Amino acid sequence: MPTGAAPTRYRFSFGPWNISTGADPFGPAVRKEVEYARKIRAYKELGFDAVQFHDDDVVPADWDWAATQRGVADVQKLLDGEGLFVEILAPRLWEDPRTIDGAFTSNSPADRQYAIDRSKRAVDIAKLLGCKNYVLWLAREGSYIREAKDAKTAVGRIVDAWNAILEHDPDIRILGEAKPNEPTDQAYLPTVGHMIGVCYKSVDPSRSGVLIESAHSILAGLDPSDDMAFALYHDKLWSVHLNDQNGLKYDQDKVFGSVDLRRAFDQVWVLEKSGYGKKGECVGLDVKAMRTTVLEDSMFHLAHSRTMFLRLLEIVRGVDEARVEELRKNRQYEQLEMLILNALTGRH
């Protein structure tokens, strides 16, 4: 059950893939699959407001359009029954055999066309669900060896695909989600800065923004709060995936604040101080339950991440802003650091 009362402007979301069977690259599933409808019922029970979807989380990718419309209507009815809305929708372009060499950057023209066609279909699904936030995680848009593709051409192909999506529907807005590696060795748009550069090269920069995932910034050797601040300066932070990460390793999707509490605090600080959420943006999570977790406990990671955000938000709001400004003005950063540490450890 949710802990604490949600602040008025913050709404929370996660994707159904966050309730998983515990399979990883080194082992099979260790928990039973939770029924789809049960996952949807869990949202309100856990204190969440919105759902994140991939296109094939809604309906299979190979259905014809008539079947797709019927399937989407069934999902919408399920969401309406639980009082949920769809925050984001993303095409899952990295699992199909035709995208093994990348989707938009594949060396095969036929495979690139498949990716664009599927991306446009995902826009149509989003529209049926009343969702305007369309996320592009460019999972395989990179290379294993530098010589496999021409990097300049690859970036241009990503921009062309981005534009094709924007031109397909005048209401959709694209949120680029950057990640430096995994599943490819090197991504062509590895950081938030790269994604925002593409935003300004698109046919409509006003409909081009970013989604920032904490772990992805950490994997790039960057601080998530600084990435968030950069995007907020450009007015392009339209969603977040909060989680935590133990070093520059594989994408771990740990409970928010479970590894580095101060790093988590700084993310909440930036979001709160910058007014994030006032335009309806959600606090999204992308977290995994530990492989050792039994089925009955396999939703605690979501509840705990939300709780940590709310606890850190309470701490952020309790910090004396006038004192912070005074210490900044006098460059008394030792004292400022202790002010923050005292707040995090419950000392005053």
Order of alpha helices (4+ residues) and beta strands (2+ residues): beta-alpha-beta-alpha-alpha-beta-alpha-beta-beta-alpha-beta-beta-alpha-beta-alpha-alpha-beta-alpha-beta-alpha-alpha-alpha
